[in-house]
Each structure stands twice: as C-alpha cells, then as structure tokens.
Amino acid sequence: SPTSRAGVQALLQAPQRDSVRQAQVLIEGPDHRTRRLDLTLVPLLDGGVPVGYAGSAVDVTDLAQSQAQLQAQLAFNASMIESNPLPVVVRDTSNRYLRVNHAWEAFTGRSRNHVIGTLASVAHPPEHAAVHEQKDQELLQRGQGEIRYEAKIFRADGALRDIYVTKALIADADGRPVAILAAFMDISEIREAERMTRLARDTAVAASVAKTEFIANVSHELRTPLQSILGFSEIGARRAEAQVRLAAMFG
C-alpha cells in the first residue's frame, strides 16, 4: 500500500547494528482486500555490507480488526459509565476501587485520583461498610447474577442519604469473578415521603380513636343529668297544662 512504502523504505535503510527490524504494513491481497502484516527482517551481511534480507510476514488483519472492535467496545462501555446520571463504581474482589464515574465524584465529593487503588471500606463508617461488604461476599459466593439492597451513605455535604444499590459481578474469559460493578440511586425523598405518610396515617388513626373515646365519655357523662332533666320537664309539662306559658317553658 502507498501508505506503507515509506515505512518499508525506512526498514530497509535502518543502521546495520539493528539486526532485527520490525514494522507493520498494509498490502492488497489476491481478493483485493487490504491486509495488515507484521514484518520481521534480518539483514544478511557480507563483510559488514548488507547483501540481502531474511524475514517473515504474519497476517494480523483479523487480530487488528478484533483489537479495534475491542477498543471501540471498551470506549463505548467507558462512555456509558461516565455519562450515567447514577453514581457508578467498579471494585475488584479485594474491595479496592478500580473505576468511578463523574456522578459518583459529584455525590461523594471525592476525586477518582484519590480513591483509585484504595480500599472502599475506608470511605465508609464501620457500620455502613459492614453492610456493603456483606452483600459483596454474598454476591461473590453466588458467582453470578445481581444483588439489590438499601443502605445509607454520606453525601458530599455531610447529609446521610438513603440509597438503593444494584451490584453485578464482572467475570473474566473463564467465568471467574474479577470485579463488582455497583450503581446506586438516592431514594431519600421517597423514604421521607413514606415516613410522612405513615406519620399522617398514625396521627389520623390516633385522632379518630381519641374522638371515639371522647364521644363515648361525653355520652356516658351526659346520660344521668339528661335523664333527670327530661323527667323533671315531663312532670312540669303535665302539671302546667292549665298554664299555657308555663307549659311552653317546660316543653
């Protein structure tokens, strides 16, 4: 390929002390497809003067394509993690940070430059770290799948927040766990709304019970004096039948 000719020329004109020379070049194959080759050359010297070259070429076209696809996939995965609005963190099986995204940095107020390679448990109070480590061990024992749970974490401003955590295992080519991917959602507002709803319900129930008890007590306390008043009024009304105004008063 014309794009490789300068590289090949430099390969042939390298200093004689460079006994083994390597380069990667492009050629057009018999099927008119461009192929990528790894060249390795050794100059053949006669009295210190090169009289020829011995070498070999390995077709690495498919390998290069696979590497390019892998790099594209890795770049896509990295972009997905970084652009995720939820805080995302990747830790190895020893609980050390391997990767965090921008949302995680913003939520925790900690820079990735300060946490990558450090133990995740150091960033949490012991009672909070114990919950996460227990769930990690449970997930590792399963060897696959995901796990979800609720926990608490301190935000960058020092506020203690309720979070909903989702964790998944990352395995190598042999299926052995090598890392844990975790993402979490701040559900503090949801839990606070639930707490307020329960409080309002409990308050309403208590008020209803108090109202019922009050009415029952009032009814009981009024029954005796009311009976006396009614009896007195009936007797008075009968005795005052001849006196219209007095009967009206008793009525």
C-alpha positions in Angstrom: 0.0 0.0 0.0 1.3 3.5 -0.8 0.8 4.4 2.9 3.3 1.7 3.9 6.1 2.3 1.4 7.9 4.9 3.5 7.9 2.6 6.5 9.3 -0.3 4.4 12.0 2.0 3.0 13.0 3.1 6.5 13.0 -0.6 7.5 15.5 -1.4 4.7 17.7 1.6 5.4 18.0 1.1 9.2 21.5 1.1 10.7 23.4 -2.1 10.3 23.7 -2.6 14.0 19.9 -3.1 14.2 20.0 -6.8 13.5 16.2 -7.5 13.8 13.8 -5.0 12.2 10.1 -4.9 12.6 7.2 -3.0 11.0 3.5 -3.2 10.3 2.5 -2.7 6.7 -0.6 -2.8 4.5 -0.8 -4.8 1.3 -3.6 -5.6 -1.2 -4.3 -9.3 -1.1 -5.4 -11.5 -4.0 -9.0 -10.9 -3.1 -8.4 -7.2 -3.5 -8.9 -6.8 0.3 -6.4 -4.7 2.2 -4.5 -6.9 4.7 -2.3 -5.9 7.6 1.0 -7.7 8.1 3.6 -7.8 10.8 7.0 -7.8 9.1 10.2 -9.0 10.7 13.5 -8.7 8.8 17.1 -9.6 9.5 19.8 -8.2 7.2 22.3 -10.7 5.6 25.7 -9.2 5.7 28.9 -9.9 3.8 31.8 -8.1 5.3 29.5 -5.8 7.1 27.7 -4.9 3.9 24.1 -6.0 3.5 23.6 -8.3 0.5 20.0 -9.3 1.3 17.4 -9.9 3.9 15.7 -12.8 5.5 12.3 -12.4 7.1 8.7 -13.3 7.6 5.3 -11.8 7.5 2.3 -12.6 9.7 -1.2 -11.7 8.6 -2.7 -9.9 11.6 -5.7 -8.4 9.8 -8.3 -10.3 11.8 -6.4 -9.6 15.0 -6.2 -5.9 14.3 -9.9 -5.8 13.5 -10.7 -7.7 16.7 -8.5 -5.3 18.7 -10.2 -2.3 17.0 -13.6 -3.7 17.9 -12.5 -4.4 21.4 -11.2 -0.9 21.8 -14.4 0.5 20.4 -16.4 -1.6 22.8 -14.2 -0.5 25.8 -14.6 3.1 24.7 -18.4 2.6 24.5 -18.5 1.0 27.9 -16.4 3.8 29.4 -18.7 6.4 27.8 -21.8 4.7 29.2 -20.3 4.6 32.7 -19.1 8.2 32.6 -22.4 9.6 31.1 -24.6 7.6 33.5 -26.5 10.0 35.8 -26.4 7.5 38.6 -23.2 7.1 40.7 -21.3 4.1 39.4 -18.2 2.4 40.9 -16.2 -0.7 39.9 -14.2 -2.5 42.6 -12.0 -5.6 42.5 -12.7 -8.7 44.6 -10.4 -7.3 47.3 -12.7 -4.3 47.6 -10.3 -1.8 46.0 -11.6 1.0 43.7 -10.9 0.4 40.0 -13.1 3.0 38.5 -15.7 5.6 39.4 -17.8 8.0 37.2 -18.4 11.7 37.3 -21.8 11.3 39.1 -20.1 9.3 41.9 -17.5 12.0 42.3 -20.2 14.7 42.5 -22.2 12.8 45.0 -19.4 11.8 47.3 -17.2 14.9 46.8 -14.2 12.6 46.3 -11.9 12.7 43.3 -11.1 9.5 41.4 -7.4 10.4 41.6 -7.6 10.0 45.4 -9.6 6.7 45.6 -8.5 4.5 42.7 -6.5 1.7 44.2 -7.7 2.3 47.8 -10.0 0.2 49.9 -13.7 1.1 49.6 -14.3 0.3 53.3 -12.1 3.2 54.3 -14.6 5.7 52.8 -17.5 4.5 55.0 -18.2 4.4 58.7 -17.7 0.8 60.0 -21.5 0.2 60.4 -22.1 1.2 56.8 -19.1 -0.6 55.4 -20.1 -3.8 57.0 -23.4 -3.8 55.1 -21.7 -3.4 51.7 -19.0 -6.0 52.4 -21.7 -8.5 53.5 -23.5 -8.0 50.2 -20.3 -8.2 48.2 -19.5 -11.6 49.8 -23.0 -12.8 49.2 -22.7 -11.9 45.5 -19.2 -13.5 45.2 -20.5 -16.7 46.8 -23.3 -16.9 44.2 -20.7 -16.5 41.5 -23.1 -14.8 39.1 -26.1 -12.5 38.8 -27.0 -9.3 40.6 -28.0 -8.2 44.1 -30.1 -5.3 45.2 -30.5 -3.8 48.7 -31.0 -0.5 50.5 -28.3 1.2 52.6 -27.2 4.6 53.8 -24.3 6.8 52.7 -23.0 10.3 53.4 -23.3 12.8 50.6 -20.6 15.4 49.9 -22.4 18.0 52.1 -22.4 15.6 55.0 -26.1 14.6 54.8 -26.9 11.0 55.5 -28.9 9.7 52.5 -30.9 6.6 51.8 -29.7 4.8 48.7 -30.9 1.8 46.6 -27.9 -0.2 45.4 -27.6 -2.6 42.5 -24.5 -4.7 42.2 -23.4 -7.1 39.4 -20.3 -9.4 39.0 -17.8 -8.9 36.3 -16.1 -12.1 35.2 -13.1 -12.9 33.1 -13.0 -15.2 30.0 -13.0 -18.3 32.2 -16.1 -17.1 34.2 -14.1 -16.2 37.3 -15.3 -13.1 39.2 -12.7 -10.3 38.9 -14.7 -7.2 39.9 -18.0 -5.9 41.1 -19.9 -3.2 39.3 -22.2 -1.1 41.6 -24.6 1.7 40.9 -26.9 3.4 43.4 -29.9 5.8 43.4 -30.7 8.4 46.1 -34.2 7.5 47.4 -34.1 9.7 50.4 -37.1 11.8 49.2 -39.1 8.7 48.6 -38.4 7.3 52.0 -39.1 10.6 53.6 -42.5 10.8 51.8 -43.2 7.3 53.1 -42.3 8.3 56.6 -44.5 11.4 56.4 -47.4 9.3 55.0 -47.1 6.8 57.9 -46.9 9.6 60.4 -50.0 11.3 58.9 -51.8 7.9 58.9 -50.9 7.2 62.5 -51.9 10.7 63.6 -55.3 10.3 61.8 -55.8 6.9 63.5 -54.9 8.4 66.9 -57.3 11.3 66.3 -60.1 9.0 65.3 -59.6 6.9 68.4 -59.5 10.0 70.7 -62.7 11.3 69.0 -64.5 8.0 69.6 -63.4 7.8 73.2 -64.4 11.5 73.8 -67.9 10.9 72.3 -68.3 7.8 74.4 -67.2 9.5 77.6 -69.4 12.6 76.9 -72.4 10.4 76.2 -71.9 8.5 79.4 -71.4 11.6 81.5 -74.4 13.4 80.0 -76.8 10.4 80.2 -77.6 10.8 84.0 -78.2 14.5 84.2 -80.2 14.4 81.0 -82.5 11.8 82.3 -83.2 13.9 85.4 -83.8 17.0 83.2 -86.1 15.1 80.9 -88.1 13.6 83.8 -88.4 17.0 85.5 -89.5 18.6 82.3 -92.2 15.9 81.6 -93.6 16.2 85.1 -93.6 20.0 84.9 -95.3 20.0 81.5 -98.1 17.7 82.8 -98.7 19.8 85.9 -98.7 23.1 83.9 -101.2 22.0 81.3 -103.6 24.7 82.6 -101.0 27.4 82.2 -100.1 27.8 78.6 -96.9 29.9 79.1 -95.6 27.7 81.8 -96.3 24.5 79.8 -94.4 26.1 76.9 -91.4 26.7 79.1 -91.4 23.1 80.2 -91.8 22.0 76.7 
